[in-house]
Amino acid sequence: MELFGLALSVPVAFVASALYCFFLTRVLSKFELSSRWLRLGSWLVFGLLGTELALLVSLGTVHSRERLGPGFYIAHLILFFAGPPALANLLVLRSHPGFLGRWYIAGALSALLAFCLVLLQYSVSESLYGINGDDGPYSKGHSSTSPGSSRPLP
């Protein structure tokens, strides 16, 4: 079933990203103030996404969750949904968008990022909650202590 979900995520992400990029090109690109705020917010999203990736690579998923608490997974989910639109904003809403700023190219690149984020989401979820959602270190069916310690989970 996971393979089916992965396979469907690609066309769904492409259609959603292409529609969003088309909307950016035709409507929002005409408003300089909103374009500027969207670009600023998009840089913030990419900075946070880079920070998350650095934490995952250096500490691992479980240790990142231990150090940051339950907010880690919430922030991860927010970045999961905000990443592709942030990339679209940065590509389409530039003063001179060029080749990468065309709505269909930006849509394809945003869909590629979305697919990478889906794979990351699977990895993070399985590391924290287990493959079935009930046998990971932070699943409800697991003991009430964090991995490697005797203190209760936050």
N, C-alpha and C positions, 0 to 999 in steps of 0.2 A: 504494500500500500504506500510506503514511503517513496518508492521509486515512481509510482504513478503521480504522487504529489510533486516530486521534483520535476518530472517531465511536463506537467501542466504549468509549473511556475514560470517556465521560460516564455511561452506564448502570452500568458496573462500579464507578465511583467512587461513584455514588449508592447502590447496593446495599451496598457495603462500608461507606460512611459511615453509612448508616441503621442497619445492624446494629450497628456500633460505638456509635452514640448510644443505641440501644435498650438495649444492654448497660450503658452508663454509667448510664442512667436507672434501670434495674431492679436493678443489682447494686452498682456502685462508688459511686453517690451515697449509699449507706447507711453508708459508711465514711469518716468525716471526715478521718482522718489520710492515707489514701491519696488522697482527693480533693484535699487541700491540696498534697501532693507533686506530683500530676499537674498541678494549676494552676500551680505554681511552675515545673515543667519546661516547661510550655506557654508561659509568658511568656518563658522563655529561648529556646525555639525561635523565637518571633516576633521577639525581639530580634535573633537571628542572621539570620533571614530578612530583616528590615529592613536589617541591615548588608550582606547580600549584594546586595540590590536597590540600595542606595546605591552600592556598588562597581560594579555592572554599569552603572548610569546614569552615574556620574561617570568611570569609567576605561574601561569596556567589558569585554567578556568576556576577550579575549586579554591585555590589560594586567593585569587582575585575576589571571589565571592566572600571568602572568609574575612578579608581585610576591609572590603567596602560595605559589607552587609547586604540586606535585601534590596537596597537601591541599585546594586550592580545589575541585577537581572532586569529591573524596570528600565534603567538607562540603556541597557543592551537592546531591549525591545523598541524603545523610542528611536534609537539610532538605526535599527533594522528597517523601520518604516520611513525614517527621514532621509536615509542615505541616497536612494535613487532620485528623489525630487531635488535634493541639494546639488547633486551632480548636474542635473538638467538645468537648474538655475544658473550655475556657474558657466555652463557651456553656451546657453541660449541668451542670457541677459547681459552679455559683455557689450561694450560700446562698439566693437567690431567683431561680431561672432565668427566670421570666417566659415571654413568648411565644417569644423566640428560643431558649429552653432546651428547648422541646419536642423530642423525639427526631427527629421527621420534619422540622421546620424546621432544626434544627441539622445534620441529615444532608444536607439540600439545600444549605445554605450551605457545608458542608465539601466537598461534591461540586463546587460552583462553584469553590472554592479549588483543589481538585485539578485541575480542568480548566485553570485559569490556570497552575498549576505545570507541567502537561504542556506547555503552549505555551512556557513559559520553558525547560523542559528541552530541547525541540527547538531553541530558539534558541541556548542555551549549547552543546549538543553540536555543532551545525552550525558554530558559530563556531570551536570548538576543533579539531574533527576532520573537518570538511567534510561535505558533503551525503551522500556515500557512505561516510564513515568513513575515507577514505584520502587525501584531498586537502586537509586542513586543516593549520594550523601545528603542531599537536600530534599528528597521526596518525603511525602507525608508518611509512607509506610516504613521509613527508616527510623533508626533510633533518634532520640532528641538531642544528641550531642553532635558537634561538628566533627568532621574527620580529623583524627589525630589529636583531639583534645577532649577534656572532660567537661568543658563548659557548655551550657545549653545554647542552641542555635538562636540567633537574634530574630 
